[in-house]
Amino acid sequence: MTDAPKVSEETARRLLKHRAVDSHKGDNGIVLVVGGSRLYHGAPYLSATAAERSGVDLVYLCVPESSATAVRALSPNLIIVPRPDVKLTVGAVNKVLKWIPEEKINATVIGPGLGRQTMDGVVKMVTELKLKGSKILLDADALRTPAVEAAKNMQAVITPHSGEFKRLFNVEPEKSIEARVDQVRELASKNGIVILLKGHISVISDGKRVAINDRGTPAMTVGGTGDVLAGIVAGLMAKGLEPFDAASLGAYFNGLAGEAAASRLGMHIVASDVVDDIAKVMMPFD
């Protein structure tokens, strides 16, 4: 077994800070989630609600205009930003960034349910948000080489599963955890980005530090739990954690929430059940 440190309760207590009693709306993090397509409206919604439950103050959710009304009906808590094109075109990015208020977006999730024919728009979004000082998380359909290149050497996290990892780096994830730790660390260093390689044991590295997370349950193979993870990590970044720490703790809390959901529902959980238990597993650290 690897000697890479496990993310633990002690890690959470060390990294998480108490909310200031005199804080105001926006002081505790603002998240933007960009995703959704004609077929997939649930993925970005799961990321956005997970970010909310992580404890941030505001979440903007940018989805196609065609699904904006339906998503608004799902939650009165989210600020819905309808984009004029189903695909994330460069023109749509320009319009969306004009519509979002000037208040600082602390962290942005790009990718859940986005569709594949959107890479020019994704690169444009990453580039513009980099100039605005937002931390970035790339997931799902945004996990393509041009987007990862655009996010290089900025405060960014990518969250591939094994198949996405292979597509990005042209190499299979190593079988043993020891070898996988070395592999992820090397690729994170080479690409100037934090990698969270998802699995039953997740490996997180910024190219120097490495951590592993073994919390979770086989029930979490259900679709959408990766979108939940993305939202939690973005929420933690928005609240001030550095990308490596946010990715490590995000994997930990996502796993704990999955375990809590499975304790109620066994192997019959859905991703929204995991969202429902985020507050439960994070409250002890408030």
Helices and strands as residue ranges (DSSP letters): H 9-15, E 30-34, H 42-53, E 58-64, H 65-74, E 79-83, H 90-99, E 107-110, H 119-132, E 135-138, G 140-142, H 145-150, E 156-158, H 162-169, H 177-191, E 194-197, E 202-205, E 210-213, G 218-221, H 225-238, H 243-265, G 266-268, H 271-276, H 278-282, G 283-285
